[in-house]
Amino acid sequence: MITILRWLAVPAVVAAVALGSVMAANGYVASATRQCAAMAGNACVEGWHTATVERAILTALALAVLLAVLGASWLAPAGKRLVAIAVSLVGIGLPLTVWFYTGWQELRVPTGLAGLTALLACVLVWRRVGAHAGGDGV
């Protein structure tokens, strides 16, 4: 029964991490927007604001991919490496799919960042699983 609950919790962890990172980035951007002195409509037109928003998006993306891969592979009762690869592919696939279908060249950086973060997370999972006696071998 516990094994089934742990498998059911894997996608829930991924969704919770994604939602949490989006909420944190949204809160950070809202806080930065409140400090803006030059507003045009509801948009901040100061030069620093664009860089702040981009930094928040990239940080949230990197944290979401890293924590989703680590959390899901930690929670999975078996096949931790396969779970890490699957969640990494989802983390890379989402910005890659949007980039592919929209043609927005600005999505190269988030896609690359997601790929590098997923690679780092997979290396950490590999090392953690391999460090345990016997590991799960998968």
C-alpha positions as CSV (number, residue, x, y, z in Angstrom):
1,M,0.0,0.0,0.0
2,I,2.8,2.4,0.9
3,T,4.5,1.6,-2.4
4,I,1.4,2.5,-4.4
5,L,1.0,5.8,-2.4
6,R,4.6,6.7,-3.1
7,W,4.2,6.1,-6.9
8,L,1.0,8.2,-6.8
9,A,2.8,11.0,-5.0
10,V,5.5,11.3,-7.7
11,P,3.5,13.3,-10.2
12,A,1.9,15.3,-7.3
13,V,5.4,16.3,-6.2
14,V,6.3,17.5,-9.7
15,A,3.0,19.5,-9.9
16,A,3.5,21.0,-6.4
17,V,7.1,22.0,-7.2
18,A,6.0,23.6,-10.5
19,L,3.1,25.4,-8.9
20,G,5.3,26.6,-6.0
21,S,8.0,27.9,-8.3
22,V,5.5,29.8,-10.4
23,M,3.9,31.3,-7.3
24,A,7.3,32.4,-5.9
25,A,8.3,34.0,-9.2
26,N,4.9,35.7,-9.5
27,G,5.3,37.1,-5.9
28,Y,8.8,38.3,-6.7
29,V,7.7,40.1,-9.9
30,A,4.7,41.6,-8.1
31,S,6.9,42.9,-5.4
32,A,9.3,44.4,-7.9
33,T,6.4,46.0,-9.8
34,R,5.2,47.7,-6.6
35,Q,8.5,49.4,-6.4
36,C,8.3,50.8,-9.9
37,A,7.9,54.5,-10.2
38,A,7.3,54.8,-13.9
39,M,4.1,53.0,-14.8
40,A,2.4,53.0,-18.2
41,G,-1.1,51.5,-17.7
42,N,-0.4,48.5,-15.6
43,A,3.1,47.9,-16.9
44,C,6.4,49.1,-15.4
45,V,8.5,50.8,-18.0
46,E,11.7,51.2,-16.0
47,G,14.8,49.5,-17.5
48,W,15.6,47.4,-14.5
49,H,12.1,45.8,-14.5
50,T,12.6,43.7,-17.6
51,A,15.9,42.2,-16.3
52,T,14.2,41.5,-12.9
53,V,11.3,39.6,-14.6
54,E,13.7,37.6,-16.8
55,R,15.8,36.7,-13.7
56,A,12.7,35.6,-11.8
57,I,11.5,33.4,-14.7
58,L,14.9,31.8,-15.2
59,T,15.4,31.2,-11.5
60,A,11.9,29.7,-11.1
61,L,12.5,27.4,-14.1
62,A,15.9,26.2,-12.8
63,L,14.5,25.6,-9.3
64,A,11.4,23.8,-10.6
65,V,13.4,21.4,-12.8
66,L,16.0,20.7,-10.1
67,L,13.6,20.2,-7.3
68,A,11.1,18.2,-9.4
69,V,13.8,15.8,-10.6
70,L,15.3,15.4,-7.1
71,G,12.0,15.2,-5.3
72,A,10.4,12.8,-7.7
73,S,13.4,10.5,-7.7
74,W,13.7,10.6,-4.0
75,L,10.0,9.7,-3.5
76,A,9.9,6.9,-6.1
77,P,10.2,3.5,-4.4
78,A,12.2,2.0,-7.3
79,G,13.7,3.0,-10.6
80,K,15.0,6.3,-9.3
81,R,17.2,6.9,-12.2
82,L,14.4,6.3,-14.7
83,V,12.2,8.6,-12.8
84,A,14.9,11.3,-12.9
85,I,15.2,10.9,-16.7
86,A,11.5,11.0,-17.2
87,V,11.0,14.1,-15.1
88,S,14.0,15.7,-16.8
89,L,12.5,15.1,-20.2
90,V,9.3,16.8,-19.1
91,G,11.3,19.7,-17.7
92,I,13.2,20.1,-20.9
93,G,10.2,19.3,-23.2
94,L,7.9,22.0,-22.0
95,P,10.0,25.0,-23.0
96,L,11.3,23.1,-26.0
97,T,7.7,22.5,-27.2
98,V,6.7,26.1,-26.7
99,W,9.8,27.2,-28.5
100,F,9.2,24.8,-31.4
101,Y,5.5,25.7,-31.9
102,T,5.8,29.5,-31.4
103,G,9.2,30.1,-33.0
104,W,10.2,32.5,-30.2
105,Q,13.9,32.7,-30.3
106,E,13.9,34.1,-26.8
107,L,13.1,30.6,-25.5
108,R,16.6,29.3,-26.4
109,V,18.0,30.5,-23.0
110,P,15.2,28.9,-20.8
111,T,15.4,25.7,-22.8
112,G,19.1,25.5,-22.4
113,L,18.9,26.4,-18.7
114,A,16.3,23.6,-18.2
115,G,18.6,21.2,-20.0
116,L,21.6,22.0,-17.9
117,T,19.6,22.0,-14.7
118,A,18.1,18.6,-15.6
119,L,21.6,17.2,-16.4
120,L,22.8,18.4,-13.0
121,A,19.8,16.9,-11.2
122,C,20.3,13.6,-13.0
123,V,24.0,13.5,-12.1
124,L,23.1,14.1,-8.4
125,V,20.5,11.3,-8.6
126,W,23.1,9.0,-10.2
127,R,25.6,9.7,-7.5
128,R,23.1,9.3,-4.7
129,V,21.7,6.0,-6.0
130,G,25.2,4.7,-6.7
131,A,26.5,5.7,-3.3
132,H,24.0,3.5,-1.5
133,A,24.9,-0.1,-1.1
134,G,23.3,-1.9,-4.0
135,G,21.4,1.1,-5.2
136,D,18.4,0.3,-7.2
137,G,20.5,-0.5,-10.3
138,V,18.1,1.3,-12.6
